[in-house]
Amino acid sequence: MNTLNHNQLAERIAQDIPEGACVNLGIGLPTLIANYLPSDKEILLHSENGILGMGPTPAEQDIDPELINAGKQPVTLLAGGCFFHHGDSFAMMRGGHLDICVLGAYQVSVKGDLANWSTGAKDSIPAVGGAMDLAIGAKKVYVMTDHLTKKGQCKIVEACTYPLTGMGCIDRIYTDMAVMDVTPTGIVVKELFGDVTAEYLQEVTPVKLTFALKNKEVSHV
């Protein structure tokens, strides 16, 4: 099955981030989005460790070991960018000052519940970080993830079985197979990637999907 790779998915998500937005890119896959934001758009990237105005990933020779994001990855700082105490950063997050946050996920439920910090395994390391604050603080919360786990299990579920990060917080899901909106009536598929068909997506997704694809009427599979 031909689907998007992580960089292609990051580029697709970048297309949906409007000019003037203040955006947090969560640890992991979402950080790739920074590399595809157009330079002619003014978009402020925020990191919960206290940075505003991040740019793309630096070239190896330009790495500053003292300039990192929340995932400890080296970043660049655009003209006008700044850094500050992480307490002030969390005040931004909790105060509703972020327009968009993009997070990774272990599971997303049909109601928009998010589980992305632990699988609940006995030997798992607690690592929720600022995800709970971001999930409820940002005006819009998107998920960037693979549609299936390495074991073939779908990450879109009826109800999350892993510890929750936030309840009813997800607005849109971007996977390597599709773009899906979380609505009061369930998951609505807006776009399919590669050679993924509506029938195949429904087959591998254990929840009822509604399809409202571009240039097509709303359909159920």
Secondary structure, DSSP 4 states (H G I P E B T S, - for coil): -----HHHHHHHHHTT--TT-EEEE-SSGGGGGGGGS-TTS--EEEETTTEEEE-SPPPGGG--TT-B-TTS-B--EEEEEEE--HHHHHHHHHTT--SEEEE--SEEETT--EE-S----TTPPP--TTHHHHHHHSSEEEEEE-SB-TTS-BSEESS--SPPSBSS---EEEESSEEEEEETTEEEEEEE-TT--HHHHHHH-SS-EEE--TTS--EE-
